[in-house]
Amino acid sequence: MRFTFLALLAGLVSASPALAGPDNSFAVRDVRVFDGLRTIPHANVVVRDGRIAAIGRDAAIPRGLSVIEGAGKTLLPGLIDAHVHVFPGAQRDALRFGVTAELDMFSLTATFGPWRAQRDSRGRVTAADTWSAGIGVSAPGGHPARMLPPGQAMPVLTDPADAEAFVAARVAEGSDYIKIILEHEGLGNPREQLPALSRETVCAAIAAAHRHKRKAIVHISVREDARAAIACGADGLAHLFGDAMPDAALLREARRRGVFFETTLSVIAGVAGAPFATGLAADPRVAPFLTANQDRTMTVRFPTPHPESFPTVLAVARALHAAGIPLLAGTDAPGPGTAHGVSLHGELQLLVQAGLTPAEALSAATALPARYFALAGRGRILRGYRADLLLVEGDPTMMIGATLAIAAIWKNGYKVDRSPN
């Protein structure tokens, strides 16, 4: 998004190496389960060697297995943030709040090996799994190139005829999907017009991504750019627009083409100057687990807030959802008013504020991103899936804020240390 502080993106986070540790096998007895799509009021969940071995009211718990009592608690799939930008420590911050997977939407990196190795591993790790777009497709002098520190540069696309070579280079580097920036407005100044990709270039980049069997995710911030991206064949749109409500034609075409939206309500609230993140950071269920950097990015004040945009964005989210268009929960961390991990819990609250039920919001951060980004074995609590799990007190399918009452987190079946140090 044009509000993201791209200077934070120059650093990279390496995946955590596998560590020796205790057996990643256990059971949770008589727990409410939200499996990513539906709720099971009472169930035993058995984990063997880091995978779900059994789930059900009468699932037998093998003798000798460590047992956690689940009465009064809810077991959820590990959360998935569908829109972040990584920097040193980001994935560790995410995991400490039950976010077990992150989808990076623009990184100045060409080294994806450690991230891929961790995703394939079932070892004991200390960071969320990561997928990445790597370097996105953008225009010379536009967003986000103009936000780079002096002396730093990145590849840009100048001609639709060069789209194939540009995308092929990203795929060779290891990009899991292709991010395309369609942005005309300046950072914090909607009246400042930036160089932007032409519609022909956007269409060419999307077509190249599809030839390379990669999804094409297009960054937009206004309705007409959303319409253009959908017409060009985008798989998903990064961010919700706030300049106008979607009309019937846009809703119809997005639904027909199966386009999803990454919501990023958290950063839009931050840009609007809403005090939402400050309250979240001060929550006693949150504050003890924040690093100094998380606290800083959550409470930073955007220099030129735009409060008028936020109610419209909430209304746009409501309209898209009512039209049956998939919403994937993403935060745009670490943009203003956001931090990795914790802000996804805030995003869930904002989605409920926009009109989703708590269960629908939870699906937007579990089953739906796993489905649309083909994250195998993640986003659901099903037999054979990874034991990336979040146990909370209470029932977040009724009261979404209960996701912050974290009782335990497991990654690959290993319990996560929540210490911020």
PAVOGU-802643 format. One line per field, with one value per residue (C-alpha): x, y, z; residue number from 0; residue in one letter. Coordinates in steps of 0.05 Angstrom, whole numbers, plus 5000, padded with zeros to 4 digits. Example, Ala and Ser with C-alpha at 12.3 -4.5 7.8 and 13.67 -1.06 7.14 Angstrom:
2
xx	c(5246,5273)
yy	c(4910,4979)
zz	c(5156,5143)
pos	c(0,1)
code	c(A,S)
//
This chain:
421
xx	c(5000,5024,5026,5075,5143,5184,5249,5233,5231,5305,5321,5305,5287,5318,5277,5289,5332,5304,5322,5325,5266,5212,5165,5112,5055,4999,4923,4873,4812,4740,4755,4712,4743,4737,4767,4773,4703,4658,4653,4653,4627,4663,4721,4786,4843,4903,4970,5024,5092,5068,5005,4932,4921,4849,4793,4723,4679,4698,4769,4811,4871,4929,4956,5016,5004,5009,4938,4915,4846,4805,4741,4720,4772,4772,4824,4836,4882,4944,4926,4950,4964,4951,4988,5052,5122,5177,5237,5285,5246,5179,5163,5182,5136,5081,5088,5086,5013,4991,5004,5037,5041,5052,5045,5096,5072,5137,5208,5274,5302,5324,5339,5280,5315,5312,5239,5223,5264,5225,5158,5177,5203,5163,5219,5217,5221,5215,5183,5122,5127,5133,5113,5134,5123,5194,5205,5139,5123,5124,5135,5199,5194,5128,5106,5143,5210,5207,5205,5271,5331,5378,5425,5381,5346,5304,5281,5222,5179,5177,5143,5089,5135,5184,5133,5151,5225,5210,5163,5210,5266,5222,5202,5276,5290,5236,5174,5114,5065,5072,5054,5036,5032,4977,4982,4974,4973,5030,5044,4998,4978,4921,4930,5002,5002,5057,5083,5043,5039,4994,4934,4969,5029,4986,4950,5016,5046,4984,4986,5061,5048,4995,5041,5090,5035,5037,4978,4977,4961,4949,4957,4902,4874,4818,4756,4774,4842,4806,4760,4819,4857,4797,4787,4860,4851,4880,4871,4868,4870,4914,4876,4805,4790,4759,4745,4677,4630,4633,4579,4539,4583,4647,4615,4587,4653,4695,4647,4646,4722,4732,4774,4792,4811,4864,4831,4887,4836,4889,4936,4879,4855,4927,4930,4862,4889,4840,4862,4847,4919,4937,4881,4902,4974,4951,4908,4935,4930,4977,5025,5069,5085,5103,5174,5195,5192,5121,5099,5132,5100,5031,5032,5065,5023,5014,5037,4978,4918,4857,4800,4747,4769,4759,4683,4679,4730,4688,4627,4665,4685,4612,4589,4641,4625,4550,4563,4599,4669,4723,4758,4826,4850,4915,4946,5000,5046,5089,5054,5028,4987,5005,5054,5066,5024,4983,4951,4918,4877,4858,4841,4792,4758,4754,4724,4669,4659,4651,4595,4626,4606,4663,4665,4669,4726,4763,4756,4786,4849,4852,4816,4808,4881,4903,4853,4869,4944,4946,4980,4977,4961,4948,4888,4844,4842,4835,4866,4935,4943,5000,4991,4997,4947,4922,4886,4847,4803,4730,4694,4719,4664,4617,4663,4720,4763,4774,4829,4873,4863,4918,4928,4978,5008,5037,5079,5090,5063,5116,5094,5115,5152,5115,5172,5185,5260)
yy	c(5000,5071,5082,5026,5047,5010,5030,4975,4924,4927,4877,4804,4751,4683,4622,4592,4529,4465,4455,4393,4391,4349,4304,4344,4297,4313,4316,4370,4340,4365,4430,4473,4469,4520,4481,4540,4535,4504,4496,4430,4444,4387,4347,4312,4332,4284,4308,4258,4279,4349,4330,4323,4249,4249,4297,4285,4279,4207,4209,4162,4192,4143,4122,4161,4221,4290,4318,4391,4402,4443,4456,4528,4540,4542,4510,4546,4535,4578,4646,4668,4741,4749,4816,4835,4861,4825,4854,4827,4795,4800,4726,4715,4771,4739,4670,4698,4718,4654,4676,4614,4636,4703,4723,4776,4824,4860,4846,4869,4800,4747,4694,4650,4585,4589,4607,4549,4501,4520,4512,4442,4424,4398,4415,4460,4532,4601,4640,4638,4605,4655,4660,4720,4760,4784,4847,4871,4900,4976,5038,5080,5137,5112,5074,5044,5059,5132,5111,5074,5103,5146,5104,5042,5018,4961,4934,4970,4956,5009,4974,4919,4883,4872,4841,4770,4779,4818,4764,4708,4741,4742,4670,4651,4687,4646,4690,4649,4697,4763,4830,4887,4959,5002,5066,5138,5177,5203,5180,5218,5266,5242,5303,5285,5243,5192,5155,5090,5028,5034,4988,4952,4939,4914,4866,4842,4829,4790,4748,4734,4713,4664,4636,4622,4590,4645,4684,4758,4804,4877,4934,4985,5042,5071,5039,5050,5018,4959,4954,4956,4903,4857,4867,4849,4783,4795,4737,4782,4855,4881,4931,4957,5022,5080,5134,5106,5048,4988,4990,4931,4920,4916,4868,4824,4820,4807,4751,4722,4720,4694,4753,4760,4822,4828,4873,4912,4949,4955,5000,5039,5054,5075,5122,5150,5168,5122,5105,5032,5006,5046,5012,4944,4955,4974,4912,4872,4809,4842,4890,4839,4803,4863,4879,4952,4953,4925,4977,5032,5013,5004,5072,5113,5171,5181,5253,5271,5229,5219,5202,5211,5148,5096,5093,5086,5029,4992,5002,4975,4913,4903,4909,4861,4810,4816,4804,4739,4764,4730,4774,4751,4781,4820,4876,4909,4905,4942,5002,5058,5031,4958,4905,4834,4783,4825,4867,4806,4800,4873,4859,4806,4856,4907,4855,4842,4917,4916,4865,4796,4747,4726,4658,4690,4735,4674,4639,4701,4689,4613,4571,4625,4648,4575,4559,4618,4613,4537,4531,4456,4427,4495,4537,4480,4430,4366,4298,4298,4374,4408,4420,4495,4512,4568,4554,4611,4621,4631,4629,4675,4649,4689,4744,4757,4792,4725,4709,4753,4709,4662,4599,4564,4564,4505,4506,4438,4409,4443,4493,4565,4607,4674,4713,4777,4772)
zz	c(5000,4988,5063,5078,5103,5051,5084,5135,5079,5061,5117,5111,5162,5155,5173,5241,5239,5265,5338,5382,5429,5461,5422,5383,5403,5451,5457,5474,5510,5507,5471,5426,5357,5301,5244,5196,5169,5222,5297,5335,5405,5439,5412,5428,5382,5379,5351,5331,5305,5289,5250,5268,5279,5302,5316,5343,5403,5413,5386,5429,5465,5465,5533,5555,5510,5543,5552,5555,5584,5535,5573,5565,5511,5435,5390,5324,5264,5266,5238,5168,5153,5079,5071,5107,5091,5128,5163,5216,5273,5238,5233,5306,5326,5285,5315,5386,5373,5339,5268,5240,5167,5133,5060,5044,4990,4971,4994,4968,4970,4921,4975,4989,5005,5081,5080,5034,5076,5138,5103,5082,5152,5211,5259,5319,5295,5326,5268,5224,5156,5099,5026,4986,4922,4926,4884,4856,4788,4791,4749,4748,4798,4825,4887,4921,4887,4908,4981,4979,5018,4976,4934,4936,4873,4849,4782,4750,4689,4634,4576,4570,4521,4577,4625,4607,4623,4687,4714,4692,4732,4794,4786,4778,4843,4877,4881,4902,4868,4831,4862,4814,4837,4806,4846,4823,4888,4932,5002,5048,4992,4947,4903,4886,4822,4814,4753,4748,4706,4645,4639,4582,4626,4683,4636,4607,4676,4698,4634,4645,4717,4694,4641,4697,4739,4791,4820,4804,4863,4844,4893,4886,4928,4885,4854,4780,4789,4822,4762,4713,4751,4752,4677,4665,4701,4770,4819,4879,4898,4954,4997,4997,4961,4999,4947,4926,4937,4889,4836,4813,4751,4792,4842,4787,4750,4813,4833,4763,4759,4830,4852,4926,4966,5019,5070,5107,5149,5204,5165,5135,5206,5223,5163,5182,5250,5287,5359,5348,5349,5411,5449,5423,5444,5514,5523,5582,5539,5489,5522,5559,5494,5451,5431,5432,5356,5355,5405,5364,5297,5329,5362,5307,5284,5209,5194,5150,5174,5129,5177,5123,5086,5140,5145,5069,5070,5123,5079,5019,5059,5079,5006,4979,5032,5021,4946,4962,4944,4987,5038,5063,5128,5119,5159,5116,5178,5195,5164,5210,5267,5256,5280,5258,5294,5341,5287,5255,5318,5309,5236,5258,5303,5246,5199,5250,5254,5179,5183,5182,5236,5282,5249,5180,5204,5231,5164,5131,5172,5167,5114,5060,5053,5055,4999,4953,4961,4961,5029,5035,5103,5135,5154,5177,5235,5196,5200,5167,5171,5207,5281,5274,5328,5372,5438,5469,5530,5514,5447,5392,5345,5389,5415,5367,5419,5453,5403,5446,5507,5484,5526,5481,5411,5374,5310,5278,5343,5386,5438,5424,5475,5477,5510,5470,5484)
pos	c(0,1,2,3,4,5,6,7,8,9,10,11,12,13,14,15,16,17,18,19,20,21,22,23,24,25,26,27,28,29,30,31,32,33,34,35,36,37,38,39,40,41,42,43,44,45,46,47,48,49,50,51,52,53,54,55,56,57,58,59,60,61,62,63,64,65,66,67,68,69,70,71,72,73,74,75,76,77,78,79,80,81,82,83,84,85,86,87,88,89,90,91,92,93,94,95,96,97,98,99,100,101,102,103,104,105,106,107,108,109,110,111,112,113,114,115,116,117,118,119,120,121,122,123,124,125,126,127,128,129,130,131,132,133,134,135,136,137,138,139,140,141,142,143,144,145,146,147,148,149,150,151,152,153,154,155,156,157,158,159,160,161,162,163,164,165,166,167,168,169,170,171,172,173,174,175,176,177,178,179,180,181,182,183,184,185,186,187,188,189,190,191,192,193,194,195,196,197,198,199,200,201,202,203,204,205,206,207,208,209,210,211,212,213,214,215,216,217,218,219,220,221,222,223,224,225,226,227,228,229,230,231,232,233,234,235,236,237,238,239,240,241,242,243,244,245,246,247,248,249,250,251,252,253,254,255,256,257,258,259,260,261,262,263,264,265,266,267,268,269,270,271,272,273,274,275,276,277,278,279,280,281,282,283,284,285,286,287,288,289,290,291,292,293,294,295,296,297,298,299,300,301,302,303,304,305,306,307,308,309,310,311,312,313,314,315,316,317,318,319,320,321,322,323,324,325,326,327,328,329,330,331,332,333,334,335,336,337,338,339,340,341,342,343,344,345,346,347,348,349,350,351,352,353,354,355,356,357,358,359,360,361,362,363,364,365,366,367,368,369,370,371,372,373,374,375,376,377,378,379,380,381,382,383,384,385,386,387,388,389,390,391,392,393,394,395,396,397,398,399,400,401,402,403,404,405,406,407,408,409,410,411,412,413,414,415,416,417,418,419,420)
code	c(M,R,F,T,F,L,A,L,L,A,G,L,V,S,A,S,P,A,L,A,G,P,D,N,S,F,A,V,R,D,V,R,V,F,D,G,L,R,T,I,P,H,A,N,V,V,V,R,D,G,R,I,A,A,I,G,R,D,A,A,I,P,R,G,L,S,V,I,E,G,A,G,K,T,L,L,P,G,L,I,D,A,H,V,H,V,F,P,G,A,Q,R,D,A,L,R,F,G,V,T,A,E,L,D,M,F,S,L,T,A,T,F,G,P,W,R,A,Q,R,D,S,R,G,R,V,T,A,A,D,T,W,S,A,G,I,G,V,S,A,P,G,G,H,P,A,R,M,L,P,P,G,Q,A,M,P,V,L,T,D,P,A,D,A,E,A,F,V,A,A,R,V,A,E,G,S,D,Y,I,K,I,I,L,E,H,E,G,L,G,N,P,R,E,Q,L,P,A,L,S,R,E,T,V,C,A,A,I,A,A,A,H,R,H,K,R,K,A,I,V,H,I,S,V,R,E,D,A,R,A,A,I,A,C,G,A,D,G,L,A,H,L,F,G,D,A,M,P,D,A,A,L,L,R,E,A,R,R,R,G,V,F,F,E,T,T,L,S,V,I,A,G,V,A,G,A,P,F,A,T,G,L,A,A,D,P,R,V,A,P,F,L,T,A,N,Q,D,R,T,M,T,V,R,F,P,T,P,H,P,E,S,F,P,T,V,L,A,V,A,R,A,L,H,A,A,G,I,P,L,L,A,G,T,D,A,P,G,P,G,T,A,H,G,V,S,L,H,G,E,L,Q,L,L,V,Q,A,G,L,T,P,A,E,A,L,S,A,A,T,A,L,P,A,R,Y,F,A,L,A,G,R,G,R,I,L,R,G,Y,R,A,D,L,L,L,V,E,G,D,P,T,M,M,I,G,A,T,L,A,I,A,A,I,W,K,N,G,Y,K,V,D,R,S,P,N)
//
